Amino acid sequence: MKIAFFAARRIHQQYFDRLCHSLQVQDTDACVIWHKSLWLDLRWLPQIPGSHAELAQVVDDHLCEKKNSRKGRSRSAGYWRNFRRVKLAEAHLLFAIYRQALKNSKASHMVLWNGLKFRQGVVIAAAESLGIKVLVMENGLLPGMTTLDRQGVNFLNSVPRDPAFFIAQSDNSNLPHEPVPERPDDLPQHYIFVPFQVNTDSQVVLFSPWLQDMFALTEALLTAEKKLGVKMPCVVLKTHPACDQDYSELAQQLTAQSRKIQLRTSGDTRALIAHADAVATINSTVGVEAIIANINTLVLGQAFYNLPGLTLSAQSQNELELQLLQLAHFSPNPTIRQGFLSYLKNHYQIPGRWQDADDAHLQAACAHLLREVKVLG
């Protein structure tokens, strides 16, 4: 067995270097592959594939991400046709380059970050063509933790989807808890908090079948308000700090058309969650934060935490209008909630943030990785 860490960002390379060293100290063969300069080994040239369905899908997913960006919205159809041709050619070249690098590594398993971006999608295809088994890492789902999964991240992860599993997991262990932030003075007395997500995030691009972006999300809420009238609950929207989209016109539209929906561009998200009657989200980790805070949660997209008895779900306009009326009165099953959070804390997540990893975190991460490798075989 040999584990190769594939790094496409310098900060991940530095973290992977430390994990690799910790594994080597434990007599586990490991190496780090930095994505640059791999092309210098020209043995990749004969390995450039012809048509490749998996690479085409990687490119199409990347195209959707770019089209959802602020700049992408103004591009012409001709631009995107040419963009796809260029990216498809790039994907085929990178596939051959990464395949040769993985051959050189003699790895049986590969670890990479996220796995849903363009470069990572290509290297996964290259690894799978060699029979190399893939694991992914990501930021933690719980505060102060890190994710490592043998299947994928977000909706693709290996967290069980059967509520009965979490009923069996329930125990009396301490769940994540943070002090409740002070309530902002200008909040409605009762409201549903709806956090915006980054339009180009894979969470939205890949796992939001009926709401393609935050404009579509807002339009769905406006349509619900027209249908529900005075029964429509107050909704507080908040933009994502990492999204560069200009929402000034959207804010003006809400001011002109809505009496129930407001858009905020700043404020403490934790406070908006803590003082809400409920939270509605496509699939943001804010949903997990709401579950931790024992706030009723409505899921509008594909999310691993969308479980019967734990959250409500709305996967169409009609369902949204129905669930907006039910959300404040919903009672999550406390046993499922306890078991779900206990499982994440005690079994699924690695203690410690990877960004400031200490020796204890590195040891825990290596142990978790080796367990996942054993499951994969």
N, C-alpha and C positions, 0 to 999 in steps of 0.2 A: 504493500500500500504506500502511495505517495500522494500528498496533498499539494496542489498548486493554487496559489492565491493570485487572481488576475486583478490588477489595479489600473483603473483609467483616470484616477485623480490622485494627485500627490498626497493629499491628506489620508486617503485610503491606503496608499502604498506604505506610508509610514506606520500606520496601525497594523497592516498585514505583516510588515517586517517584524514587529514585536510579537505577533501571534506565531509567526513562523519560527522565531528563535525559541519561544516557549515550547513549541512542539518538538523542536530538535533536541532541546535539553531532556525531553522525556523519551528520546530515542524514536521519535516519529519522523519519517522522512518528509520534508516540506520545502517549498521554494516559493518565491514571489516573482510573477511575470509582470513587468512594467510595459504598458502597451506601446510606448514609443521605441523606435529603432529596430523593431522586430523584422522589418522589411529587409534589413541588411543581409539576412540569411536567405539568399536567392533560391533556395530549394523549394520555396513556396510557388514559384512561377508555374510549374506543370500542374499545380493543384487547384488552379482557378476553375470553379465549377461552371457548367452551362446554366440552364434554367434551374432554379432552386426555389421551391414553393415556400419554404420556411423563411428564406431571406427576403422574398417578396413581401411576406407578411410583416417582417420586421420593418421594412421600408415603408409599407403602408401605415403602420402604427406611428412611425416617426413623422410621416406626412401629416397625419391627423393632428399630432401634437403641434407641429409648426403652423398649420392652418389656424389653430385655435389661439395663436399668439397675437399680441397687439399689432405687430407689423404684418403678420400673415393674413389678417382680415382684409388688407388692402391689396393683396397680390392678385394678379389675373389668373385665369384658368391656364393660359399658356405658360406662365411662370411655373405653375405647379407640375405641368406635364414634363417640362425640362428638368425641374428639381428632382422628380421621381427617377428619371433616366440616369441622372448623375449619381444619385444616392444608391440606385440599384447596382451601378457599376462599382461604386466604392464598396458596397457590401460584399460583392463577389471577390474583390481584391483583398479586403480585410479577412474574409473567411479563409482564404488560402494562407495568408500571413499568420493568422492566429492558429490555424490548424498545424502549421509547421512548428510554431513555438510550443504548442502543447505536445506534439510528438517529441520534440527535443527534451521536454520536461520529464517524460515518462510517467506522468501523473495518472493515478487511477481516479482521483476526485479533484474537482475544481471548486473553489470558493470565490465569489465575486460580490460586488455591492449592488443591491437592488435587482438587477437583471431585466428591467423593463425598458431601459433606454436603448438607443440605436447600437452603440458599440457593444454593449453587454449582450444584446440580443444576437448579434453576429457571433460573438465568442461562444455563446451557449450552443448555437447551431454547430460550430466547429467542434466543440467538445463532444456533443452527442454523436457526431459523425465518427468519432474515434472510440465511442463506448465509454467516455469519461463521465462520471456521475457528478451532477452539479448541485451545489448548495449556495444559498444566498444570505447576505447579511443586510440589516437595515437599522435605522434608529429604533429605539425601544417603543413599545406600545404603552408601557407604564412608565411613570416618572422614574428616572435614575436607572434605567435598564436598557438592554440591547437585544436585538432580534437576530437569530440565526435559524434558518429553516431549510429543510431538505426538499421542499416543494416550490416555494416562491414567497413573495411578500404580498401584503394587502389581501385582496380577495382570493388570491391563489395560494395562500398559506395553508399549513397542515393542521390548523386549529380545528377540532371536530365541529360538526354542524348539527349534531343531535343534542337537543336539550337534555335528554335522559343521561347523557354522558356527564354533564355538569352537575346534575342532581346527585350523581354518585360521587362527584369530586368534592362536594360541599363539606367544609369543615369550619372550625372556629378560629382559624388563623387570622392574624391582623391583616386587613386590606389596606391598600394605599389610601392615605388620608393627608389632605393639606388644609390649613386654616382657611375659612371662608373669607374672601376679600370683601372690603366695604362696598356697600351698594351705591352705585352712582345716583346722584340726585335726580337726574332727568330721565330715568327709565320709566316706562309705563308701569302701572301697579301690577298688571298681569301681562305676560308676553311669552311668545315662543321665540327662542333664539335660533337663528339660521346663519351659520358661518359660511362665508364665501370660501371657495377653494381656488387654487391656481389653475387657470383655464388649461394650461399646457401640462399639468400634472397627469401622470399615468392613471391616477385614481379617477379623474374625470374623463380622460381620453379613452381609456380601455374599459372602465367599469361603471359607466353611467349611460345605460342604453337609451333613456328617453329624455334626459336633460344634458344637452351637449356642452353647455357652459353656464356661467352665472347669469348671463342675460336670459337664457331659456328658463333657468330656475326662477328668476324674478317674474318673468312673464307668466309662468305657471301659478305663482302666488297671486298675481294681479287677476288672473282669470278666476281663481278660487274666490277672491274677494267679491268679484262681480256676481258670482253664483251664490255665495253664502250671505252676502249683504251684512246686516247687523250681527249675524252669528259668527262672522269671521273674527278669529282671535287677533290680537295685536301681534305683529311680527317685527322683530329687530334683526336686521341684516347687518353684517360687518364684513368689510373687505379684508382680504388676506394681505398681511404686510409684505409677503414675498412676490406678490403679483403686480406687474407694472401696467396693468390695464387701466385706462382712463374711464372712470365711472361717473364723471360729472354730469353727462347728459342723462344717465340712468337715474341719478339722484333728483334731477329736475323733473323727470317723468313721474317719479314716485310722488313728489310734492304736488304735482298737478293732478294726478289720477287716483291717488290712494289716501284714505283716511286711517288706514290700519297698518300700513307697512312703512317702516323708516329704514334708511341706510346710513350706517356709521362708517367712517373711515379711520377711526382711532378708538382707543379704549382698551381696557383690560379684558381679554377674552375670558379669563377665569372668573371674573366678576359677572360677566354677562351670562355665563353658564350657571353659576352658583345661585343667582337670583331669578332665573327663568322658571316659569311653570313647566316648561318642556324644551327640548332641543330637537330640531329637525336638520338633518344633514344628508348630503349625497352619500358620502362614505369617509368623511374626515376622521382623524383620530380624536377630534372633538367629541365624536360619538362615544369613544371609550372613556374620555374624561367625564362625560355626562353620566355614563353608567357607574363610574367610580363615585361620583357625587350623588348617586341615587336620584337622578333627574330623568323623568320620562323621555324616551328617545324615539324618534321617527326616522327611519332610513329610507332614502329616496333613490338609492342606487344599489350596487352590489357591494356588500360589506360582510366581512367574516363574522361580525358581531350581530348580524341581522338574524336573530334566533327567535322563534315563537316562544312567547312567555318572557322574553328579555326585552325586546323592542317591538314597536309597530313597524309596518312596512307599507310604502305607497309606491307602486311601480307604474302608475299611470295618472292622468289628470283626475279621473273619477275617484280613484283610490286616495289621492291627495286630499280632495275636498271632503271625503268621508272621514279620513283619519285626523284632519285638522280639528274636527269637532269632537273626536274621541280622545285625543292625545292627553289633554289635561286630566282626564278621568281614568286613564290607563293605570293599572297596578302591576308592575313587573313582578314576576315570581321571585321572592327573596332567596329561595334555595338555588334557583338557576343562576341568579346574579352572584351569589356568594361562591358557587362552584366555578363559574366562568372566571371571575377575578382571581380566585385561589389557584386555578390551573395556570393562568397566565403568570402569576407571581412565582409559584413554587415549581413549575415544571417547564413552561414554555420560554420564558424570558431569561436572559443572562444578567445577573446582578452587576450593576455598574454601567456608567455611560462610556461608550467607546472613545468619545472625544477626550476624556481625561482618565484613560485606563490606568489603574494601578496593578500591582502584582496579583492581588486577589481577583480582580476582574479577568486578567489574562489567564489565570489558572482555571477560573470558572468557564471562560469561553473555550479553552482547549478541551476541557472535560465534556462540555456540551457538544462541541464539534465532533469529538471522537464517538460520542453516543449516536449522533445523527449519521455519521459515516457507517457505523455498525448496522444501523437500521437499513441503510441503502445497500449494504453488502459490498 
